[in-house]
């Protein structure tokens, strides 16, 4: 059978509330607008965990962090966990990655046949939290609000340089695939690091948002004393007391963030243009997703690491042959990407489905299916014990052994202002959701496993930094002797084979 190609376009820290049905009207995103018009648009998609490495391991494997054991940004993603790249490659696909996936550990491929770039973040255990030292800030790698107070304009930054490189190599790979020297179907994952902070954008994108109506948060800052305990921990972890964030800082940060969405839109447009010019458009699935969101100053919170909508909700759009375009409101998860891709590519996952926490979204997109309650986990910096959440219909419940429960009704209260956990009218909902979560999770065991993992990694990291140091960071290899023209090649054959289309 002929299987479709797959182009996965992943971005970093893109707030899903800005994609209520494709990009919000104030965003300057012509290419994502066009993609949305032909996509199944999942308006309420949630990350498996609101932090980069855990979210991405779960996105690739369809498993929650409690199964992958990728609890935080320094936890190893082990080689024996199948990813969508493994499944597609096993079925005969060529699999490639350009950009970030924040793999930690010596396996830097996880099913990808090749990586075209290195990662932007370290692959070792140096960013391991420590639950035995609650409340302690690790200043050299924890978030701080310098990204907010330093927001503005620059023509080149560390992250702009990275994403420019990611887009270049992805485009070059599409051209290589277009030459059809390999008959296999392909899956190319292109993973950008924007619009992740720091909130710094190129001038021409910044200028698009002069007078933007969305530069102020909808929910104003909540005083520290009135925040829930986990939000207080996150504020302390971000060293909020050491930074005076002004209203202008907030506006500049949000403006740069929106500008970087437009920057990413342009890069995505370049790739889709290559796809179309190289005659791939009719048989290629395009999937657009983020790993997690960004609070963007709502409630006075920044970045991610919590289960509020700005942090936990992400865009998900899928344009695929035979998949109807339209908005789907039922809550879904990034855990669902793996089984959905397998469904669209007609792969049999029956042997591993008991290990997955995701569900195929194809029936839901076709109007004939459903999705059960959506689970989330968090056990990384800013926490002192694991947090879990469940989105079921309009309700979201957050539990942690250290904190009172948080229950919100998102249909009635989309900005999550009121905690209904103590409302007698919601006692039945609270009891039912709590029972469902206790049946799914053993929080005491989860906590013990996280602490054991942290302790092991602290020992290993200290040991490996003594003496000779061999980093796990991925090193892209280029065979210079096989590129362009070399004397072991026939020039005529080379020129013909590297041309696409041929004979025109």
C-alpha positions as a Python dict, from the first residue, in 0.01 Angstrom:
ca = {
    (1, 'X'): (0, 0, 0),
    (2, 'X'): (105, 364, -47),
    (3, 'X'): (152, 534, 287),
    (4, 'X'): (129, 914, 332),
    (5, 'X'): (434, 1123, 412),
    (6, 'X'): (432, 1309, 745),
    (7, 'X'): (553, 1662, 819),
    (8, 'X'): (539, 1747, 1190),
    (9, 'X'): (576, 2117, 1271),
    (10, 'X'): (645, 2160, 1641),
    (11, 'X'): (690, 2487, 1827),
    (12, 'X'): (790, 2559, 2183),
    (13, 'X'): (581, 2717, 2457),
    (14, 'X'): (290, 2831, 2238),
    (15, 'X'): (-15, 2917, 2446),
    (16, 'X'): (-312, 2719, 2315),
    (17, 'X'): (-567, 2981, 2422),
    (18, 'X'): (-431, 3188, 2131),
    (19, 'X'): (-562, 2914, 1898),
    (20, 'X'): (-932, 2896, 1982),
    (21, 'X'): (-1004, 2785, 1623),
    (22, 'X'): (-676, 2832, 1442),
    (23, 'X'): (-471, 3145, 1518),
    (24, 'X'): (-648, 3429, 1700),
    (25, 'X'): (-759, 3714, 1473),
    (26, 'X'): (-500, 3960, 1606),
    (27, 'X'): (-206, 3732, 1519),
    (28, 'X'): (-27, 3801, 1190),
    (29, 'X'): (2, 3438, 1076),
    (30, 'X'): (-105, 3399, 713),
    (31, 'X'): (55, 3057, 669),
    (32, 'X'): (-91, 2907, 988),
    (33, 'X'): (-425, 3065, 895),
    (34, 'X'): (-413, 2882, 562),
    (35, 'X'): (-313, 2556, 730),
    (36, 'X'): (-598, 2594, 981),
    (37, 'X'): (-855, 2625, 704),
    (38, 'X'): (-772, 2275, 579),
    (39, 'X'): (-705, 2112, 917),
    (40, 'X'): (-887, 1929, 1190),
    (41, 'X'): (-846, 2190, 1464),
    (42, 'X'): (-845, 2062, 1822),
    (43, 'X'): (-941, 2368, 2021),
    (44, 'X'): (-881, 2210, 2364),
    (45, 'X'): (-562, 2008, 2341),
    (46, 'X'): (-348, 1961, 2652),
    (47, 'X'): (14, 1879, 2707),
    (48, 'X'): (96, 1564, 2902),
    (49, 'X'): (327, 1773, 3122),
    (50, 'X'): (386, 2151, 3112),
    (51, 'X'): (765, 2143, 3072),
    (52, 'X'): (986, 2081, 2769),
    (53, 'X'): (1154, 1743, 2813),
    (54, 'X'): (866, 1560, 2987),
    (55, 'X'): (617, 1701, 2736),
    (56, 'X'): (825, 1598, 2437),
    (57, 'X'): (899, 1245, 2562),
    (58, 'X'): (525, 1200, 2617),
    (59, 'X'): (440, 1349, 2277),
    (60, 'X'): (677, 1106, 2107),
    (61, 'X'): (582, 796, 2306),
    (62, 'X'): (215, 848, 2391),
    (63, 'X'): (299, 782, 2757),
    (64, 'X'): (273, 1000, 3066),
    (65, 'X'): (594, 1101, 3251),
    (66, 'X'): (517, 847, 3525),
    (67, 'X'): (567, 582, 3254),
    (68, 'X'): (852, 737, 3055),
    (69, 'X'): (1028, 842, 3379),
    (70, 'X'): (1109, 1174, 3209),
    (71, 'X'): (992, 1375, 3507),
    (72, 'X'): (1187, 1695, 3440),
    (73, 'X'): (1432, 1861, 3202),
    (74, 'X'): (1723, 1643, 3314),
    (75, 'X'): (1566, 1297, 3325),
    (76, 'X'): (1683, 1030, 3080),
    (77, 'X'): (1450, 918, 2803),
    (78, 'X'): (1549, 553, 2779),
    (79, 'X'): (1606, 370, 2452),
    (80, 'X'): (1354, 91, 2512),
    (81, 'X'): (1047, 318, 2490),
    (82, 'X'): (896, 309, 2138),
    (83, 'X'): (821, 647, 1981),
    (84, 'X'): (622, 740, 1672),
    (85, 'X'): (959, 756, 1493),
    (86, 'X'): (1023, 391, 1584),
    (87, 'X'): (678, 280, 1469),
    (88, 'X'): (697, 465, 1138),
    (89, 'X'): (1054, 354, 1073),
    (90, 'X'): (962, -5, 1149),
    (91, 'X'): (687, 25, 886),
    (92, 'X'): (936, 138, 624),
    (93, 'X'): (946, 515, 672),
    (94, 'X'): (1253, 733, 652),
    (95, 'X'): (1247, 938, 976),
    (96, 'X'): (1438, 1262, 1033),
    (97, 'X'): (1445, 1541, 1291),
    (98, 'X'): (1552, 1901, 1244),
    (99, 'X'): (1556, 2099, 1567),
    (100, 'X'): (1481, 2064, 1934),
    (101, 'X'): (1346, 1757, 2110),
    (102, 'X'): (1530, 1791, 2443),
    (103, 'X'): (1638, 1429, 2468),
    (104, 'X'): (1841, 1363, 2784),
    (105, 'X'): (2081, 1068, 2788),
    (106, 'X'): (2312, 892, 2545),
    (107, 'X'): (2034, 800, 2298),
    (108, 'X'): (1988, 1117, 2095),
    (109, 'X'): (1783, 960, 1815),
    (110, 'X'): (1489, 765, 1966),
    (111, 'X'): (1384, 618, 1635),
    (112, 'X'): (1493, 899, 1404),
    (113, 'X'): (1720, 772, 1129),
    (114, 'X'): (1898, 1106, 1124),
    (115, 'X'): (1910, 1436, 1306),
    (116, 'X'): (1996, 1740, 1100),
    (117, 'X'): (2089, 1975, 1385),
    (118, 'X'): (2212, 1954, 1740),
    (119, 'X'): (1974, 2043, 2024),
    (120, 'X'): (1955, 2384, 2183),
    (121, 'X'): (1955, 2250, 2542),
    (122, 'X'): (2197, 2019, 2726),
    (123, 'X'): (2151, 1641, 2719),
    (124, 'X'): (2297, 1564, 3063),
    (125, 'X'): (2166, 1550, 3422),
    (126, 'X'): (2279, 1900, 3523),
    (127, 'X'): (1928, 2045, 3552),
    (128, 'X'): (1803, 1783, 3800),
    (129, 'X'): (1569, 1924, 4071),
    (130, 'X'): (1604, 1812, 4432),
    (131, 'X'): (1294, 1737, 4638),
    (132, 'X'): (1512, 1702, 4948),
    (133, 'X'): (1583, 2078, 4936),
    (134, 'X'): (1235, 2230, 4901),
    (135, 'X'): (1219, 2597, 4817),
    (136, 'X'): (1583, 2628, 4716),
    (137, 'X'): (1642, 2823, 4391),
    (138, 'X'): (1915, 2695, 4160),
    (139, 'X'): (2001, 3033, 4013),
    (140, 'X'): (2216, 2924, 3721),
    (141, 'X'): (1938, 2730, 3548),
    (142, 'X'): (1603, 2811, 3705),
    (143, 'X'): (1380, 3059, 3522),
    (144, 'X'): (1391, 3417, 3641),
    (145, 'X'): (1199, 3723, 3531),
    (146, 'X'): (1492, 3870, 3341),
    (147, 'X'): (1320, 3744, 3027),
    (148, 'X'): (1032, 3979, 3110),
    (149, 'X'): (1224, 4285, 3223),
    (150, 'X'): (1464, 4245, 2929),
    (151, 'X'): (1201, 4201, 2659),
    (152, 'X'): (1249, 4384, 2333),
    (153, 'X'): (1406, 4382, 1988),
    (154, 'X'): (1719, 4217, 1845),
    (155, 'X'): (1813, 4103, 1497),
    (156, 'X'): (1998, 3794, 1618),
    (157, 'X'): (1984, 3597, 1941),
    (158, 'X'): (2084, 3249, 2050),
    (159, 'X'): (1735, 3120, 1973),
    (160, 'X'): (1693, 3307, 1643),
    (161, 'X'): (2021, 3162, 1525),
    (162, 'X'): (1901, 2817, 1621),
    (163, 'X'): (1562, 2838, 1451),
    (164, 'X'): (1713, 2990, 1137),
    (165, 'X'): (1937, 2682, 1123),
    (166, 'X'): (1647, 2444, 1192),
    (167, 'X'): (1443, 2591, 907),
    (168, 'X'): (1737, 2586, 665),
    (169, 'X'): (1819, 2220, 727),
    (170, 'X'): (1452, 2121, 715),
    (171, 'X'): (1408, 2294, 381),
    (172, 'X'): (1721, 2133, 243),
    (173, 'X'): (1593, 1794, 360),
    (174, 'X'): (1263, 1846, 180),
    (175, 'X'): (1453, 1919, -139),
    (176, 'X'): (1659, 1602, -87),
    (177, 'X'): (1341, 1401, -41),
    (178, 'X'): (1194, 1558, -352),
    (179, 'X'): (1473, 1414, -566),
    (180, 'X'): (1313, 1073, -498),
    (181, 'X'): (1643, 890, -461),
    (182, 'X'): (1481, 701, -173),
    (183, 'X'): (1143, 544, -250),
    (184, 'X'): (1035, 512, 111),
    (185, 'X'): (763, 733, 257),
    (186, 'X'): (907, 983, 501),
    (187, 'X'): (838, 1153, 832),
    (188, 'X'): (1019, 1483, 886),
    (189, 'X'): (982, 1645, 1229),
    (190, 'X'): (1076, 2014, 1237),
    (191, 'X'): (1092, 2148, 1591),
    (192, 'X'): (1147, 2518, 1658),
    (193, 'X'): (1236, 2676, 1992),
    (194, 'X'): (1024, 2992, 1947),
    (195, 'X'): (812, 3156, 2080),
    (196, 'X'): (976, 3030, 2404),
    (197, 'X'): (1125, 3309, 2617),
    (198, 'X'): (1339, 3520, 2625),
    (199, 'X'): (1089, 3759, 2476),
    (200, 'X'): (1309, 3910, 2206),
    (201, 'X'): (1202, 3950, 1843),
    (202, 'X'): (1328, 4086, 1512),
    (203, 'X'): (1216, 4440, 1439),
    (204, 'X'): (1004, 4362, 1131),
    (205, 'X'): (793, 4116, 1332),
    (206, 'X'): (783, 4342, 1638),
    (207, 'X'): (645, 4625, 1424),
    (208, 'X'): (346, 4408, 1325),
    (209, 'X'): (210, 4441, 1679),
    (210, 'X'): (212, 4817, 1725),
    (211, 'X'): (-114, 4890, 1903),
    (212, 'X'): (-205, 4520, 1937),
    (213, 'X'): (-523, 4485, 2148),
    (214, 'X'): (-389, 4180, 2336),
    (215, 'X'): (-81, 4330, 2503),
    (216, 'X'): (-237, 4329, 2852),
    (217, 'X'): (-329, 4007, 3033),
    (218, 'X'): (-699, 3928, 3073),
    (219, 'X'): (-653, 3830, 3439),
    (220, 'X'): (-451, 4090, 3633),
    (221, 'X'): (-173, 3989, 3873),
    (222, 'X'): (-291, 3809, 4184),
    (223, 'X'): (-101, 3906, 4502),
    (224, 'X'): (147, 3643, 4619),
    (225, 'X'): (-49, 3581, 4940),
    (226, 'X'): (-367, 3507, 4741),
    (227, 'X'): (-208, 3264, 4495),
    (228, 'X'): (-256, 2889, 4534),
    (229, 'X'): (43, 2707, 4695),
    (230, 'X'): (188, 2575, 4368),
    (231, 'X'): (170, 2919, 4204),
    (232, 'X'): (350, 3060, 4508),
    (233, 'X'): (623, 2800, 4466),
    (234, 'X'): (657, 2891, 4097),
    (235, 'X'): (683, 3259, 4180),
    (236, 'X'): (957, 3184, 4432),
    (237, 'X'): (1133, 2959, 4181),
    (238, 'X'): (1126, 3247, 3930),
    (239, 'X'): (1273, 3481, 4194),
    (240, 'X'): (979, 3718, 4160),
    (241, 'X'): (1077, 3926, 4462),
    (242, 'X'): (1409, 4022, 4300),
    (243, 'X'): (1245, 4167, 3988),
    (244, 'X'): (1013, 4463, 3958),
    (245, 'X'): (794, 4387, 3657),
    (246, 'X'): (616, 4694, 3523),
    (247, 'X'): (305, 4708, 3305),
    (248, 'X'): (532, 4817, 3019),
    (249, 'X'): (753, 4511, 3074),
    (250, 'X'): (443, 4293, 3043),
    (251, 'X'): (332, 4467, 2723),
    (252, 'X'): (678, 4439, 2568),
    (253, 'X'): (706, 4071, 2663),
    (254, 'X'): (370, 3983, 2511),
    (255, 'X'): (445, 4192, 2201),
    (256, 'X'): (774, 4010, 2144),
    (257, 'X'): (603, 3675, 2205),
    (258, 'X'): (338, 3751, 1943),
    (259, 'X'): (610, 3876, 1708),
    (260, 'X'): (792, 3546, 1743),
    (261, 'X'): (474, 3358, 1652),
    (262, 'X'): (481, 3559, 1327),
    (263, 'X'): (849, 3472, 1283),
    (264, 'X'): (766, 3101, 1318),
    (265, 'X'): (472, 3144, 1081),
    (266, 'X'): (712, 3271, 815),
    (267, 'X'): (944, 2973, 861),
    (268, 'X'): (651, 2733, 842),
    (269, 'X'): (531, 2907, 528),
    (270, 'X'): (871, 2854, 364),
    (271, 'X'): (856, 2481, 438),
    (272, 'X'): (499, 2438, 316),
    (273, 'X'): (593, 2628, 1),
    (274, 'X'): (877, 2381, -66),
    (275, 'X'): (639, 2093, 6),
    (276, 'X'): (394, 2222, -254),
    (277, 'X'): (652, 2309, -519),
    (278, 'X'): (805, 1962, -481),
    (279, 'X'): (464, 1800, -538),
    (280, 'X'): (429, 1646, -194),
    (281, 'X'): (117, 1835, -90),
    (282, 'X'): (-144, 1579, -198),
    (283, 'X'): (2, 1284, -6),
    (284, 'X'): (151, 1446, 305),
    (285, 'X'): (4, 1473, 654),
    (286, 'X'): (91, 1807, 818),
    (287, 'X'): (63, 1816, 1197),
    (288, 'X'): (116, 2141, 1391),
    (289, 'X'): (160, 2126, 1770),
    (290, 'X'): (338, 2281, 2067),
    (291, 'X'): (494, 2105, 2364),
    (292, 'X'): (326, 2329, 2626),
    (293, 'X'): (208, 2687, 2668),
    (294, 'X'): (312, 3011, 2841),
    (295, 'X'): (118, 3204, 3104),
    (296, 'X'): (229, 3540, 2954),
    (297, 'X'): (165, 3734, 3273),
    (298, 'X'): (-189, 3604, 3329),
    (299, 'X'): (-253, 3600, 3707),
    (300, 'X'): (99, 3744, 3744),
    (301, 'X'): (251, 3410, 3632),
    (302, 'X'): (501, 3351, 3353),
    (303, 'X'): (634, 3059, 3154),
    (304, 'X'): (468, 2721, 3226),
    (305, 'X'): (496, 2447, 3494),
    (306, 'X'): (131, 2459, 3605),
    (307, 'X'): (-206, 2329, 3483),
    (308, 'X'): (-376, 2662, 3413),
    (309, 'X'): (-498, 2694, 3054),
    (310, 'X'): (-221, 2925, 2939),
    (311, 'X'): (46, 2678, 3046),
    (312, 'X'): (-117, 2341, 2982),
    (313, 'X'): (-326, 2404, 2669),
    (314, 'X'): (-156, 2387, 2329),
    (315, 'X'): (-256, 2419, 1963),
    (316, 'X'): (-304, 2100, 1763),
    (317, 'X'): (-398, 2106, 1394),
    (318, 'X'): (-386, 1810, 1155),
    (319, 'X'): (-422, 1841, 778),
    (320, 'X'): (-436, 1493, 624),
    (321, 'X'): (-575, 1331, 310),
    (322, 'X'): (-928, 1214, 386),
    (323, 'X'): (-948, 1388, 726),
    (324, 'X'): (-1228, 1647, 742),
    (325, 'X'): (-1132, 2004, 826),
    (326, 'X'): (-1316, 2168, 1113),
    (327, 'X'): (-1313, 2255, 1480),
    (328, 'X'): (-1328, 1983, 1747),
    (329, 'X'): (-1408, 2103, 2099),
    (330, 'X'): (-1374, 1779, 2294),
    (331, 'X'): (-1057, 1790, 2511),
    (332, 'X'): (-767, 1588, 2373),
    (333, 'X'): (-397, 1540, 2450),
    (334, 'X'): (-54, 1551, 2289),
    (335, 'X'): (-43, 1188, 2406),
    (336, 'X'): (-283, 1122, 2119),
    (337, 'X'): (-35, 1216, 1844),
    (338, 'X'): (133, 873, 1830),
    (339, 'X'): (-186, 664, 1793),
    (340, 'X'): (-333, 923, 1555),
    (341, 'X'): (-30, 910, 1324),
    (342, 'X'): (-39, 531, 1338),
    (343, 'X'): (-408, 535, 1244),
    (344, 'X'): (-352, 774, 952),
    (345, 'X'): (-57, 566, 827),
    (346, 'X'): (-243, 234, 878),
    (347, 'X'): (6, 100, 1132),
    (348, 'X'): (-94, -178, 1370),
    (349, 'X'): (-22, -76, 1730),
    (350, 'X'): (-234, -345, 1895),
    (351, 'X'): (71, -503, 2055),
    (352, 'X'): (171, -188, 2242),
    (353, 'X'): (-158, -10, 2304),
    (354, 'X'): (-176, -130, 2667),
    (355, 'X'): (139, 76, 2728),
    (356, 'X'): (2, 400, 2589),
    (357, 'X'): (-202, 675, 2748),
    (358, 'X'): (-312, 826, 2416),
    (359, 'X'): (-606, 759, 2183),
    (360, 'X'): (-641, 801, 1807),
    (361, 'X'): (-816, 1126, 1717),
    (362, 'X'): (-917, 1009, 1369),
    (363, 'X'): (-1265, 887, 1474),
    (364, 'X'): (-1323, 1208, 1670),
    (365, 'X'): (-1220, 1421, 1369),
    (366, 'X'): (-1459, 1222, 1150),
    (367, 'X'): (-1745, 1281, 1390),
    (368, 'X'): (-1786, 923, 1503),
    (369, 'X'): (-1569, 892, 1814),
    (370, 'X'): (-1493, 1033, 2156),
    (371, 'X'): (-1193, 1088, 2382),
    (372, 'X'): (-1189, 987, 2748),
    (373, 'X'): (-1079, 1225, 3026),
    (374, 'X'): (-740, 1387, 2960),
    (375, 'X'): (-462, 1326, 3218),
    (376, 'X'): (-163, 1551, 3298),
    (377, 'X'): (135, 1528, 3534),
    (378, 'X'): (404, 1761, 3668),
    (379, 'X'): (700, 1667, 3888),
    (380, 'X'): (977, 1913, 3805),
    (381, 'X'): (1125, 2245, 3922),
    (382, 'X'): (896, 2457, 4133),
    (383, 'X'): (722, 2148, 4271),
    (384, 'X'): (797, 1965, 4594),
    (385, 'X'): (581, 1661, 4519),
    (386, 'X'): (412, 1543, 4199),
    (387, 'X'): (100, 1721, 4077),
    (388, 'X'): (-166, 1552, 3865),
    (389, 'X'): (-465, 1687, 3673),
    (390, 'X'): (-765, 1552, 3486),
    (391, 'X'): (-975, 1740, 3230),
    (392, 'X'): (-1314, 1569, 3201),
    (393, 'X'): (-1583, 1751, 3006),
    (394, 'X'): (-1601, 2108, 3139),
    (395, 'X'): (-1421, 2017, 3462),
    (396, 'X'): (-1054, 2026, 3551),
    (397, 'X'): (-927, 1891, 3882),
    (398, 'X'): (-571, 1938, 4010),
    (399, 'X'): (-440, 1727, 4297),
    (400, 'X'): (-114, 1729, 4495),
    (401, 'X'): (-51, 1567, 4831),
    (402, 'X'): (88, 1898, 4961),
    (403, 'X'): (-197, 2124, 4846),
    (404, 'X'): (-574, 2168, 4861),
    (405, 'X'): (-749, 2048, 4543),
    (406, 'X'): (-831, 2295, 4266),
    (407, 'X'): (-1156, 2230, 4077),
    (408, 'X'): (-1268, 2458, 3795),
    (409, 'X'): (-1550, 2454, 3541),
    (410, 'X'): (-1397, 2584, 3219),
    (411, 'X'): (-1726, 2637, 3037),
    (412, 'X'): (-1855, 2868, 3310),
    (413, 'X'): (-1517, 3004, 3417),
    (414, 'X'): (-1270, 2993, 3124),
    (415, 'X'): (-1012, 3205, 3308),
    (416, 'X'): (-1017, 2975, 3614),
    (417, 'X'): (-1093, 3247, 3866),
    (418, 'X'): (-1300, 3039, 4108),
    (419, 'X'): (-1188, 2720, 4280),
    (420, 'X'): (-1507, 2515, 4325),
    (421, 'X'): (-1346, 2242, 4537),
    (422, 'X'): (-1517, 2371, 4854),
    (423, 'X'): (-1849, 2444, 4683),
    (424, 'X'): (-2116, 2204, 4823),
    (425, 'X'): (-2289, 2209, 4484),
    (426, 'X'): (-1977, 2050, 4332),
    (427, 'X'): (-1921, 1783, 4598),
    (428, 'X'): (-2040, 1503, 4368),
    (429, 'X'): (-1816, 1615, 4080),
    (430, 'X'): (-1518, 1649, 4315),
    (431, 'X'): (-1573, 1302, 4461),
    (432, 'X'): (-1614, 1136, 4121),
    (433, 'X'): (-1306, 1300, 3968),
    (434, 'X'): (-1098, 1236, 4279),
    (435, 'X'): (-1193, 868, 4272),
    (436, 'X'): (-1104, 844, 3903),
    (437, 'X'): (-766, 1005, 3968),
    (438, 'X'): (-690, 787, 4269),
    (439, 'X'): (-770, 482, 4056),
    (440, 'X'): (-525, 600, 3788),
    (441, 'X'): (-243, 730, 4008),
    (442, 'X'): (-66, 615, 4324),
    (443, 'X'): (75, 951, 4433),
    (444, 'X'): (290, 809, 4711),
    (445, 'X'): (457, 571, 4468),
    (446, 'X'): (492, 845, 4207),
    (447, 'X'): (663, 1069, 4463),
    (448, 'X'): (901, 792, 4573),
    (449, 'X'): (999, 714, 4213),
    (450, 'X'): (1070, 1080, 4137),
    (451, 'X'): (1285, 1118, 4448),
    (452, 'X'): (1481, 800, 4369),
    (453, 'X'): (1541, 919, 4014),
    (454, 'X'): (1663, 1257, 4133),
    (455, 'X'): (1901, 1098, 4385),
    (456, 'X'): (2053, 862, 4127),
    (457, 'X'): (2104, 1141, 3876),
    (458, 'X'): (2275, 1371, 4124),
    (459, 'X'): (2531, 1096, 4194),
    (460, 'X'): (2586, 1015, 3827),
    (461, 'X'): (2615, 1379, 3719),
    (462, 'X'): (2876, 1462, 3981),
    (463, 'X'): (3075, 1152, 3888),
    (464, 'X'): (3069, 1218, 3515),
    (465, 'X'): (3187, 1576, 3557),
    (466, 'X'): (3503, 1456, 3733),
    (467, 'X'): (3796, 1377, 3507),
    (468, 'X'): (3749, 1333, 3132),
    (469, 'X'): (3411, 1464, 3017),
    (470, 'X'): (3225, 1295, 2732),
    (471, 'X'): (2906, 1491, 2656),
    (472, 'X'): (2586, 1334, 2525),
    (473, 'X'): (2496, 1642, 2321),
    (474, 'X'): (2413, 1536, 1965),
    (475, 'X'): (2686, 1608, 1712),
    (476, 'X'): (2549, 1632, 1354),
    (477, 'X'): (2780, 1463, 1107),
    (478, 'X'): (2826, 1580, 751),
    (479, 'X'): (3010, 1365, 499),
    (480, 'X'): (3188, 1637, 308),
    (481, 'X'): (3327, 1380, 62),
    (482, 'X'): (2969, 1294, -44),
    (483, 'X'): (2839, 1648, -91),
    (484, 'X'): (2829, 1848, -411),
    (485, 'X'): (3094, 1730, -663),
    (486, 'X'): (3386, 1498, -577),
    (487, 'X'): (3624, 1303, -800),
    (488, 'X'): (3478, 961, -723),
    (489, 'X'): (3151, 1082, -880),
    (490, 'X'): (3036, 1103, -1240),
    (491, 'X'): (2947, 1469, -1294),
    (492, 'X'): (2674, 1390, -1546),
    (493, 'X'): (2503, 1140, -1318),
    (494, 'X'): (2538, 1377, -1023),
    (495, 'X'): (2381, 1673, -1200),
    (496, 'X'): (2089, 1464, -1327),
    (497, 'X'): (2024, 1292, -994),
    (498, 'X'): (2028, 1618, -796),
    (499, 'X'): (1779, 1793, -1022),
    (500, 'X'): (1409, 1808, -941),
    (501, 'X'): (1186, 1809, -1136),
    (502, 'X'): (1374, 1635, -1413),
    (503, 'X'): (1312, 1685, -1783),
    (504, 'X'): (1136, 2021, -1753),
}
